[in-house]
Every structure is written in structure tokens, then in C-alpha cells.
Amino acid sequence: MRIIEVNSYEDLSRKAAAIIAAQVIGKPDSVLGLATGSTPIGTYRYLTEWYKKGDLDFEKVRSVNLDEYAGLGGDNDQSYRYFMNHNLFNHINIHMENTNVPNGRAEDLQAEGSRYDALIAALGGIDLQLLGIGHNGHIGFNEPCDEFVVGTHVVDLGESTINANARFFAAAEDVPRQAITMGIGAIMQAKKVLLIANGPDKKEIVEKAVFGPVTPKVPASVLRLHPDCTVICCFQKA
């Protein structure tokens, strides 16, 4: 595990984008595992900027997103499909049919999880997986629990996750209580993993994940077992 601590969110975003850009340049048909939330926005901004300058080409890239809220369709402005379209996909030349986000409105979410795992396998697995980290150590929506869940699955969101995401909704009670998330298996099978963490409030959980025991109580701690994981963190106040 490589740990890079930087002094600003801009530096974090630029370094993360550079790693993703290098992946795309080195393998134009890369399968990128993508994440949502506030932390990756700067990274996506840099990728968009470099694409518009002619430095990057996403035409052959395929993508798989980590998760989606249960019950939200892509037309909902709080869905992760909507987030990805508006923060990245609509601004680069990736083919929309090559972008994949779990279907939060599937009638059978368990079957949707199996479909999504089969899709990832059919793509040949993930070349580079971008991750954020929750205050409780979640990656994707893999919440603290008694075991590492391997496959894409439905999860009940923890209170700290609901509270953290409430700022994106009109009221805390509007935050969905469930999500469908890629499991630990697909994440750990990615050839490269890039975790980004921003803000002084993330310092404690990053230290637990990086230096504490490997435990499903801190899901991100499993990344210490990955052969090619980079952590970029900024603990400075904005």
C-alpha cells in the first residue's frame, strides 16, 4: 500500500486524476471502477479538463460504478447515475452504453446484484477502482458488519452514512435507507485500487484502515491485502 499525503484538495484531485489518466493512456479500453460523493468531484473535473485539451480519449473506456441508492432511478437528481452523468460522462467522449451503474429500481435487487457481478466478469474485471472512504470506514456502501461480503448486494445504510449523505437531500428523512453496492470481491479483484480521502474528519478512519487490524468492522482495512493500492489523503481544512 502506497500512502501519499498532500496539503490541499486540489493537489489530491490532480494526483488522483493523473493516476486515472495514466491508466487510460496506457490502456485505452480500460475498465474503470468509479465512485461518487464529494471527494471525487475535483478528480472528475481534472479528467474533463484534460479531455477538452485533447490529452485524454475515453472513447474505448468502459466503466462500472460502485453503488446506487435503492429506489432511485437515473432521472432522480440524487441518484448516482445522475451524479456521474453530470460530473463526468456528459463532459467527455465516453459512450453512454459503456457506462454502468447498478439499477436501484430493479424489481429484484438481489438478482440485480448477480447481474452486475456477471457484467464485471464479462468485462474482464476492473483495471482501476477509484474509492472514497466513509466516516465509518465503508468503501462503496459496504458498511461495517461481521464479515466481508463478496458479491454485489443490498445493504442497510448505517446512521453515520445516512447523516453524512443528508446534506445532499432536502431533509435527513429523504435519504434512502438501503443501497445496492459492489461487494468486496470485485473491489479486491481490481488490478489497481486508488482510495482518496479529504478533510480533517477523515484522518481518524484512514489511520484505522491503514494501521489498524484488518476487520470487516472497518471495511476499508481489507485494502491492505491488495497488491496494488494507493491512498491519497488530505487532512487539511478547506
N, C-alpha and C positions, 0 to 999 in steps of 0.2 A: 504494500500500500504506500503510495506517494502522497504526502501531505504538503500542500502549498498554502501558506497563509499570506494574504495580501492586505493592503491598508485601505482599500476603497472598493465599493460595489462596482464601479466602472472597471477597475483592474480585474476583479473577479469575472465580470461578464466578458471582457475582452479575452482573457486567458481561456475561459471555457469555450468561447466561440472559436478560438484558434485551434483548439483540440478537435472540435467537431469539423471545422473546415479542413483540417489536415486529413481527417478520415475520408471526407467526401472527395477531396482531390486525389488521394491515394487509391480510392476505390469508388469510382463514380456511381456504381449501382449498390452502394451500401444500404444496409437495413439499419435505420436509426431508431432507437427507442427513445421516445420523447416524454417530457414531463411538463406539468402545468404549475400554477402557483405564481406568486410574485417574484420569486428569485430568478427563474429563467427568462423573464421578460427582457432584461438587458442583453442576455446572450442571443436571443432571437433578433433583437434589434441590430446587433453587430452582423449577424449572418445575413439579414436582409440588406444592410448597407453594403456589404462586400459583394453580394449577388448583383445589386444595382450598379456597382462599379465594374462588373464584369469579371470579378475574381473567383466567383463560385458558380457552379452549374448543378442544379438539383433535378434535372430532367429525368435521370435514371434512378434517383433515390426512392426507396420505399420506407415508410415509417409505420411504427406501431406505438401508440400511446399507452401509458401505464394504466389508466383508470378512467372511470366515468361515474358520475352520480347515478344511483338507481332512480328511475322515474323521469329523468330529464332527457329530452330529445335535443338534437343538434341545433334546432332553431331557438332554444332557450338560451338567453344571454349569460346564464350562469353555468351552462354545460361546458365540459372540457373540449368537445368538438368545436363549439363556438369560439372558445378561447384560442385554440390552435389556428383556426381559420383566420381570426382577426389579428393574432400576434405574429403569425409566421406564414402559413400556407397561402393566404391571399396575396402575399407580397413577393413570392419567389416563383420559380417556374416548375415546381413540383406538380406532377399530375395528381389531381384530387383523388382519382381512383386508386392511387398508390399510397394514400394515407389511410390509416386505420385507427379507430378509437372504439373501445368496447361499446356495444349498444345498450345503453342504460334503460331503454324502453322495451327490451326484448321480453316477450311473454314468459319465457323460461330463462331466468338469469343463470341458472346452473348449466343449462345447455349452451348458453352464450359463452360461458367460460370455457367449456370444452371446445367450442368452435374457434375461439380466439387462440387457444393453445395450438390447435391444429394449423391455424393460419400462420403462426410464428414458425412452426416447424416446417411448413411448406415453403416459407421464405428462406429457409436455411438458417434460421436463428438470427439473433441480433448482433450486429457488428459492434455498435457502440450504444450503451444505455446511459442516458442522462437521468440523474436523480436529484431530487431535493431531499430534505430530511425534516420531519415534523418535530415539534417540541417534545413529543413522547417517543421519538426515535423511529417513527414509521417511515417506510420507503414505499412509494406508491401509496396505497391505502392498506398496506399490511400493518395492522395495529398490533401493539403488544399483546401477546397471548401465550399459551403454554407450549406451542410448537410452531416451527416454521412451516407454513402452508405452501406446498409446492406449486399447485396449479392456479390458473385464473379462477377467482372465486368471489362470492358475495360476502361482504364484511359489514358488521355493525360498527359504525364510527364511534370512537371514544369521545368523551366530553371535551377533552383538550383539543381534539381535531375539530369538533363542531364549533367550539368557541373561537379557534383560530380562523376558521373559514367564515364566521358570521359577518365579518367586515365586508364581505362581497355580496351579502344579501340585505334586503330591507330590514329584516329582523332575524334574531337568532333562531326563532321557531320555524323560519323558512328554510333553514339549512337541511338538506336531506339527511336522514339518519342512516342510510345504507349507501354503499357504493359497490361497483364491481371492479376488481383490481387484478392486474397481473400478479402472479404468485412469485415466491422467492425463487422457484425453479428457473423460470425464463430469465429472470434478472441475473442469477448466478451463472447461467449458461451463456450470457452475452460475452463476446470476446474481450470487450473493454467496458469498464464502468467508470463513469465520471459523476461524482457527487459534488454538489455545490451547496454551500450554506452561508447565509448572510445575516449579520446583526449580532449584537452582544447577547441577545436572548437565546441564541443557538449555541453558544460556547459550551455550556454545561452538557448538553446532549451529545454534541460532537465528541467531546472528551470521553464520555461514557462509551460511545460507539467505537471510538478508535483505541482507547486504552483499557476499557473495562472488559469483563468477561463476554464471550460470545454467547448470547442468550436471546431467545425469542421475546423476552421481556423488553429488549432493546433491538427491534428488528434490524436496524442498520448495522449492528455489530457483526452480522453474518458476512458483510463485505470484507472483513479482514481475512476471510478464507478465499477471496477471489484472487486469481493470479495476476490480474492487471487492473487495479483500481486506483484512481486518482481522486483525491479530495482537495477541492479548492474552497477555502473559507476566508471570510472577512468578519471580524468581530468588532469592528469599529462602529460607532454610532453614525447614523446617516448625516 
